[in-house]
């Protein structure tokens, strides 16, 4: 299947593995890329630029296919060594970067001068248009269904994707609620050039996370996520658990007076405890509604091959059959 995304990134299938904290290591990125998709190393999971450089080198040993690095730009007051991370990306021969969070404009010249293609994650059409204006090569449009941070507009993909298609000239992929061939075909029909999957890729054999995490996603339904930190305007969709329930009780009690310090115990330093140690109730961890569509733990190749073969059947048999 050829789309503007496969052509832009030099990949076989229009499927991208999104950046995920303490999930996007070399093992998963290489497995996705070897299966014809685009794998992503999560940059800030690596504590220093030197650590990222080593992880990139490790991934190169596992695949000769294109893979990228996700780099999330956090608020300035807590900014990591972004110039150092960007140097590690460029020196490591990475040609694709997925940016997220704050506007990446100040870092684009160095990336673009090094021949790096940039895809920016956006939760609204206005932000996608801004990314296009500042020179991003593509955008990932994240609907309200997504795990992690869905923004504050609460627009689901059935509306957001066609709106993006109406406005954007650059390629874009659909993110949030993506799990299978139906997700891909629906996204293409709404104007996207591919899909970005996060939660679905956690529940794969190669995902280097504790088996408890994979089992929790398979066991969950579409009703098992919650939105937290809405009063702080830093909304995040997470898997429900006792820690999340405590956090939500604090939000209900404190209302607009809540501060980050009030929920520090439930959100700070949680990912290593969950993803590495399998302590599922340690705190809040990102998970999409799409958990309701995830029923197995295949290899990345099995998953991607299945999506592509079933997508072709949907297009050739079901859809074409309706008009022939």
N, C-alpha and C positions, 0 to 999 in steps of 0.2 A: 504494500500500500504506500502510495506516494502522496505526501501533503507538503505544504510549505514548511512545516516543522521538520519533517524527515530530510528535506532538501537543505534547510538551513544548518542543521546540526550533523548531517552526514550519517544518519541512523537508518535502520531498516524499518522499524515500526514506530508509529507516532505515540509512544508511551514513555513518559518520564517518571522517574522515581524522585519524589520531592525530598527536600532536606528535612531531616528529623533528628532532634537532639538525642544523642546516645543510641541512635539506630543507624544513621548514615555513615557506617564505617566502610573500609575498603572491600570487605567481603561482600556486602550487599550491593554496593555500587558496581563492582566487577561482574557479579552474577547477572544484574539487570542488563548491563551493557553487552555481555557475552550472549544474552538471549535476544539481542537486537533492539533493546530499548536504550534509554539514556540514564545511566546510574549517576547518583550524586553523593559525594562525600560531604558531610555536614561540617563546615569549617570550624565553627565555634565550639563544637564538641572537643576539638583538639585544643588543649589549654594554651599552647603557644604557637607562633608561626613555625618554629622548628618542628614541633610535633605534627603540624599539618604537612610540612614538607615530607616528613617520613611516611605519613599516611598516604600521600599522593604517590610516592615512590613504591610503596607496598602495593597499591592498586595497579600501577603500571606493570608490576610483575604478574598480576593475575589476569590482565586483559590487554589486548592490543586494539580494542575498540574505543570509540570516543566515550569519555565520561567527564563529568563536571564537578564543580564545588559550589555548595550553597554557602552564601555569606550573608548573615542577617545583621543589619545595621541597627544597633540598640541606641537608646537615648544617649546624648553626648556625655552626660555626667558619669556614665558607666561604660564608656566606649573602650573596647579592647584595642590592641595594636593593629588597627586596620591596614596601615601601610605595610606592616610586616607580613600580615596574612596575604595581602595582594602580591607582594614580592614572592612569597612562597608559591602562590598559584601560577604566576608568570614563569618563574624559574623552573617550576615543575612541569612545564609544557602543557598546562591546561588551557584549552581554547574555548571553554564554555563555563560561564558562571551564572548561577541563579542567585539574584539578590532579593532581599526581603526586608521588611521593617521600614526604617526611615528612607527618605529620598536618597538614592545612591549617586546623585549628580556629581558631587565633588570627587568621586573616585572613578568615574567613567573614563575621563581622558587617558589615564594610565592604562586601564584595561583595554580600551579600544586601540590605543597606540601599539599595544602588544598583540593585536589581532584577536583579542578575546571577544566572543559573542556573549551578550548579556540578555538574560530573560529575567524580568522583574515580577515578583508576586504582587498582585493587586486585588483588593476586595471591592472595588467600585470602578465604574466606567471613567469617572473623572481622574482617578489615580492612574488608570491605564493610559488615558490620553496624555497625562503628564509624563509618564514613562516613555511613551512614543516621542513626545516633543523633545525630551532631553537626550534622545539617541539610543534608547534600548532597542535591541534587535527583535525582541518578542516579549510577550507578557504571559503570565499565568494568572488567569482570572479565577479567583476563589469565591465560590458561592457560600451562602449562609450555612450550608450543610457541613462544611469542612471541619476537620479536627484542628485544634490550635486556634489561631486568632482569625475570626471571620469579619473583623471590622465592626462598625456600629450601625450599618444601614439595614442589615437583616434582609438582604435581597437574595432569594434562592436562584439556582442556576437556570431554571426554566425562563426566568426573566433576564437575569444578568448576562447570560451568554449571547442571546440575540441582540441585546442592547450593545454589547461590546462589538459584535459583528457589524452593527449599523454604523459605528463610530470609528473603529480602528482601521488603519491601513496595514500595520505590521501583523505578523502571524500571532495567534494566541492559542493557548491550551486551556482546557477546562479542568478545574481542580475543585474538589469537594464533592463527595458522593460517588466517586469513580471506583468501580470494582471489577467490571466484567465487560463482555462484548456489547451488551445493551448500553452501558455507559458510553463506550466509545462511539457507537453508531449514533446515539442520541446527540452526543456532543458535536459530532461532525455535521449532523443535520441542523444544529442550531448555530453553526457558523465557525466553530472551533476547528483547529488544525491538528488536534490531538488531545491527549489527556495526561494529567499529572496525578499519580496515585501515591498516597502516604500510608494511611492505615492498612490498606490492602497489602502493601509490601512488608509490613511488620509481620503479618501472618504468612511468612514463607520460610522454607527450610533454611535458606542462607542468611536470613536476618539474624545478626549476632546479638540477640536479646534472650532473656530467660524464657524458658518454655512456658512458664506461668502467664507471661504477657500474651503469647500467641493463643493459649487456651482461653484466656479471658476474652479476647476479641472474638474468637469463634463462638463462645458461649453467649455473647451479648446479642441483644436485639437493637433495632433502631431506636428503642425507647430508653436505652441505658446511658445516654450522655447527658451532661448538664452544662449550662453556661455559667461561668464564674467571672468575677471581677467586673461585672457590668457597672457598678457604681463608680469604679475607678476608670471607666472608659478604656479598659484594656481587656475586653471580653475574650474569653478563651473557652472553647468547647473541650470538655474532658470526660473521661470515663467516670461514672458515678461510683462512689465508694464511701465508707464511713468518714474519711477525712474531708471529702467534698461536701458531705452533708453538714459537718461541723462548720466548714467555711461558709456555706449558704446560710446557716443559722446566724453566724456573725454578721453577714451582710444584711439579713432581715432585721436584726436587732439594732445595728449601728446606722443603717441607712446611708445617707449622704455624708455622715461624719466618719465613715470607715477610712482607715489609712492602710497602706500596704503592710505596715508593721503588725497590724491586727491579724493578718492572715499569713504572716511569714512562715509559721510552723508548717502550714499545709502546702506551701508552694516553693519554698527555697530548698535547693539541693536535693530535689525529689528524684530526678531522672536516673542517677546511678543506682539508687535504692530499688527503683521499680525495674528498670531495664536490665541491670546487671545482676541484682540480687534476687529479683522476683518477688519483692515485698509489695504486693498489689495494693495494699491499703496504706502505704507510706505517705501518700499525699495525692495531689491532683496531677494527672498526666493526660496529655492530649490524645483524643481519639475522636474519629468522625462518626456521624450517624451511619455511615456506610458499613459499620460493624454488622448491621442487620443483614447485609448481603454476603457476608463472609462465612463460609461453612467448612473450609478445609485449610490445610497448610501445605500447599504444593511447593515445588521448587520454582524459582523465578522463570526458568525456561518453560516449565509446564504451564505456569500461569499465563505468560505472554503468548505462547503458542495457542493456548486454548482461547484466549481473547481474540486473537487474529483469525483463527479458523472459524469460530462462531460468528464473528462480525461479518465475515464473507458470506456465511450462510444466511444471516439476517438480511443482508443487502440483496444477495442474488435470489434467494428463495422467497422470503416473506415480503420484502418491500417490492421487488420487481414483480413478484407474482400478483401484487395488488393492482398493477397497471397494465399487465400483459393480457 
